[in-house]
């Protein structure tokens, strides 16, 4: 029995909650997964999993072994990277989850750089504005914005951007340039309805704090739609710099009320721990961090 491989299989079974899901993610047959776990239990002399018709759950010994096995896998992975060198050690497939608009604007255009650095690695981008289940979808790394829900995932902040009041110059020339939060009540706003958006915003300036409820006839669930609506002149939007970086640089849109501050938005690299892909995920996270650090629009102050 290849004990290291069996440990990785066991970790995947615990993560996914079933032999069949682990088999799909590892691209091996379900009998091979069952056999590996059984051999691991025989070698250890303890039962690791409680099997029922509805679910698989680790025993007390299994939960303890899972934590230590996970650390052992990570340390082995790091040892391989150190011995071979970073580029040559990264191979196989890496599945990365990210929001559609963010990835299209900031990651995909520079993806060639990452692929050239790691010629033996294939990257699969899973683009969705929803926060998908990383284990269920077999994702190695997620690039997520905003406040992260408590979970068993490992997260690291890799970027931060300002939220701004953004619109086209033609729109502001027609309807007026807002100078204070109260002025926004006279404007049509394009409202992003997912997490990180909404109608209610609190602006801060020095010691002043003003909350407003944006008025808008158009609500949209995807950032790409918000971009299209703003660029067509439907209204202004409270949006991240990242959502309009090219247009802020070119002047296709402008930012107003920049002396009033809104909550910033964080970008985090999130990935499940205890997988051989963790080194690949960390390398891609570093790449994504470089992408956003070089994509900020010029100072608008």
N, C-alpha and C positions, 0 to 999 in steps of 0.2 A: 504493500500500500504506500502510495506517495502521500506522506502525512501532511505536507504543506498544502498540496492540492485538496486533500480531504478537509483540511481546516477551512480553506477558502469556500468549499462547497457548503460546509456546515454554516459558515457565516452568512452565505447567501440564502440558505434555507430559513434561518432565523429572521433575516431582513425582510424576506418576501412572505413568510408565513406558510409556505407550501413547497413540496418537492417539485411540483409541475412548474411553478413560477420560477423557481431557482434554475430548473433545467432550461427553460426558455431563455433566461438572461445569460446563462453560461454557454448556451448553444450545445448542449449535450442531452442525451436521453434521460428520461426520468428514472429508469432502472439504475443507471450509473450513479445518479444522485442518492437514491435510497441505499445502494450498496456502499457508497463512500461513507455515509453517516453511520450505517450499521458496523462497518469495519472500524470506524473511529470509536464507537461505543465499546466494541469488543477489545480494542487495544487499550482503552482507558479503564475498562472494567466497571463503567457506570453508564446509566441511561442518561442520554443528553436531551432527548425529545419525548414529550408526551403526545401520543398520537390518538386522535379521535376521528369520527366521521366528519366532523365539522372544521377542525382546526389542528394545527401543530403548535405547541408551545414548549419552550425550553424548560427543563427541570431546574431546580436550584443549582445543581452541579453544572447543568448545561448553560445557564445564564452566567455563572462564574467563568466557565471555560470560554464562552463567547467573548467576554471582555478581554481576557488575556490573549486569546487567539487573534483577536482583531489587532491588538497592539503588536503581536509577533509578526503578522502579515505586513503591517505598515513598516516595521523596522527592517524586515527582509527586503521590502520594496526599496527603502532608502539605501540599503546596502548595495543593491543592484545598480541603482543610479550612480552611487559614488564610485563603484568599481568600473562601470562601463563608460561613464561620462553621460551627461544629461541627454544629448541629442540621440546617441545610439541606443539608449535605454528605452526611449519612447517608441512604442510600436503597437500595432493592432488598431483598435477602434476606440474613439472617445465620443460619447454622446453628451452634448451641451444643450441645456435649456436656457432660453432667453426670450424676452419680449420681442415681438415682431419688429416694431419700429426701431427700437434701440439697436438690435442686431443689424438691421439693414443699414442704418446710418453709421454705426461706429465699429462693428466687429467684422462683418462680411467684406467690406471694401479692403481690409488689411489682412484678410485670412491667408492670402498667398504668402505673406511673410512668415507666419507660423508654420505653414506646410513646408516651406523651404528649409526652415530650421530643423524640422522633424520629418524627414522624407519617408520614414517607415510607419507613420501614423496617419490614420484616416479619421476625419472629423465629421460627425453627423450632428447638424444643428436642428434642434427640436424647438421650433418657434411658435410661441403661444403667449397671449397676454395674460392667461390664467397661470396661477402657481400650481403646476402639476405635481403629482406624487413622484418623487425621484426614484423610489424603489420600484413602484408599480411600472413605471415607464422605462426602467433600466437606464436612468440618466446618471452620469458620473459627476456632473457639475451643473449648477444653475447660477445664472447671473440675475439676481433679484434686487428690485428697488423698493425703498421704503422700509417701514418697520417690519421686522421678521417676527413671525409667531414663534412661540416657544416650541422646540422640537428636539429630536435627538440628532439633528444635523449639525455639522461643523460649519461655522460661518466666519468670514473675515471681510471687513470693510475694505473696499479697493477704490472707492471714488465717492465724490460728493459734488453736487451741483446746486446752483441757485434755482429757485422757482421765480418766474418773472411774469409780469403782465405783458402779453405779446399780441401784436396785431400788425396788419399791413399799414404802410404809411397812407395809402389811399383811404382805408377805413377811418383812420384817426383824423385825416383832413376833412372827411365828410361829417363825422359825428363828434369831433372834438377830442383833444388830448386830455385824459384824466390826470389830475395832479395829486389827488388825495383819495383814500379809499371810498369816501362817500360819493365821489364823482362816478364811480363804477355803477352805481344804481341807475344811471341814465343810459347805460350801454347794454347792448346785447352781448352775452357771453356764450361761447361754445363750451359746454360743460362735459368734462370727462367723468364718467360715472363709476369707474372701477376704483379699487383701493389706491389711495394717493391722489384722488381727485375730489369732485364734489362741488357743492355750491357755496359752502361756508368757509371763509378764510379770515385769518387774523393777521393783520399787518402791524409791524413794529417800526418805530422811528424814534431813536433816542429813548426817552422814558415813556413815550406815548404808545398805546396799544389800541387798535381799532379793528372791530370785527364787522364783516359785511356778508350779506347773502347775495351772491351774484344772480342777475336776472338773465334768463336765456330761453329761447324757444327750441334750441337744438341741444340734445344730449346724446353723447356718443360713447360707445363701450370700447373703442380701440383708438390708440394714439394716432394711427395713420389717418383715421377719419377726422380727428381733431385738426391735424395738420392740413388736410384738404379743405376743411371748412374755413379755417382761419385764412389760408392762402386765397380762397375764393372771395373773401371779404364779408362773410356772414357775420362775423363778430370778432371780439378779442378772446383771449384765453389766458387762464393762469396755468402755466406749463413749465416744465423743466427746461433748462437751457439745452439739455441733451436732445429734446424732441425737435428743436428748431436750430441746431448748431449751424448747418450749412446756410440757412436763410438769414440768421443773425450775422454771419460773416459777410454774406453777399449784400445785405441790406434789403432783401426781399421782405423781411419783417423787421420791426423795431421793438425795443423794450421801453416801456414807459414807467413812470413812478419808481425809478430805480433807487430813490432815497428812502423808500419804504421797503422793509425786509419781510419776506415770507419764510416759512420753515424750509430749510434745505432738504434735499432728497439724497439719500444714501444708496450707493450701489454695493452689494455684498456678493462675494463668491460663496456659494453654499454647496456642500457636497456630503454624501454619506461617508462615514468613516469606516475603516476596516476593509478596504478593497484594494486590489492590486492597481486599479486605475487611479488611485489617489495622487500618485506622482504626476500622471498626465493631467489630472484636474488642477493641481497646483501650478504646473507650468502654464496651462491655459489661463488660469486666473491671473498670473503675472502678466501674460500677454494682454488680457482684457484691461488690466490696470494701466498698462502703457497706452492702450488705445484711447481710454477716456482722459488720461492726463494730457494727451496731445491734441484733444479735440475740443477744448474749451473755446468758446468764442472770445474775441478780444474784449478787454474791459469796457463796460458800458456805463461806467460811473461818470 
